[in-house]
Amino acid sequence: MIMQVRLTEPMLTALRQVPEIPDNLLARLNAARQDGDAFVMAVNQDQAMAMTEMCQWYIRKDPTTGQLGAQAKLFEGIVNAIYEAEGG
């Protein structure tokens, strides 16, 4: 099943800056097409799972505030967008 994940431009930028992003996910990211104020990235179930797992490494609370920082919120948003595309 191919799902359409809607991402913002800052989310795309955050993903492009991940040094360990696999080539197959980078290819999906680079193929994202603009749709209104968002970008739509087509991924299959395995790619969605891999992207979710990769993003979770970057969702960490700031030890001084106990809150998610701006970068962590972007990755949390990516994970939520994937869940939404899956129908969750």
SULGI-V579660 format. One record per residue. N is the residue number from 1. RES is the residue in one small letter. PSI is psi in radians with two decimals (* if undefined). OMEGA is omega in degrees with one decimal (999 if undefined). Layout:
N/RES/PSI/OMEGA, N/RES/PSI/OMEGA
//
This chain:
1/m/2.28/176.3, 2/i/2.28/177.8, 3/m/2.67/-179.1, 4/q/1.93/-177.5, 5/v/2.15/179.6, 6/r/2.17/-177.9, 7/l/2.66/174.2, 8/t/2.90/178.0, 9/e/-0.73/176.4, 10/p/-0.58/176.9, 11/m/-0.75/177.7, 12/l/-0.76/179.7, 13/t/-0.77/179.4, 14/a/-0.75/179.7, 15/l/-0.68/-179.7, 16/r/-0.39/-178.6, 17/q/-0.06/178.8, 18/v/2.03/-175.5, 19/p/-0.50/-175.6, 20/e/0.32/179.7, 21/i/2.21/-179.3, 22/p/2.68/-178.0, 23/d/-0.68/-178.3, 24/n/-0.61/177.3, 25/l/-0.64/176.9, 26/l/-0.67/177.6, 27/a/-0.73/178.1, 28/r/-0.71/179.4, 29/l/-0.79/-179.3, 30/n/-0.36/178.9, 31/a/-0.02/179.9, 32/a/2.44/-179.3, 33/r/2.56/-179.7, 34/q/2.42/178.9, 35/d/1.64/-176.4, 36/g/-2.20/-178.4, 37/d/0.16/-178.9, 38/a/3.11/174.1, 39/f/2.50/-179.1, 40/v/2.18/-179.8, 41/m/2.19/179.0, 42/a/2.17/178.7, 43/v/2.66/173.6, 44/n/3.12/-176.0, 45/q/-0.76/-179.6, 46/d/-0.73/178.9, 47/q/-0.69/178.4, 48/a/-0.75/179.2, 49/m/-0.77/-179.8, 50/a/-0.71/-179.7, 51/m/-0.70/177.8, 52/t/-0.81/179.8, 53/e/-0.72/179.5, 54/m/-0.77/-178.4, 55/c/-0.60/-177.5, 56/q/-0.40/175.8, 57/w/-0.39/-175.0, 58/y/0.02/178.8, 59/i/1.61/-178.1, 60/r/2.49/176.8, 61/k/2.55/174.5, 62/d/2.19/-176.4, 63/p/-0.43/-178.6, 64/t/-0.57/-177.1, 65/t/-0.36/-175.8, 66/g/0.15/-179.0, 67/q/2.81/173.9, 68/l/2.39/174.8, 69/g/3.07/-177.2, 70/a/-0.77/-179.2, 71/q/-0.75/179.1, 72/a/-0.64/178.8, 73/k/-0.62/176.7, 74/l/-0.82/-179.4, 75/f/-0.62/174.8, 76/e/-0.69/177.5, 77/g/-0.66/177.8, 78/i/-0.81/178.8, 79/v/-0.77/179.4, 80/n/-0.65/178.2, 81/a/-0.67/177.5, 82/i/-0.79/178.4, 83/y/-0.72/179.5, 84/e/-0.74/179.1, 85/a/-0.50/178.2, 86/e/-0.18/-179.7, 87/g/0.21/-177.4, 88/g/*/999
//
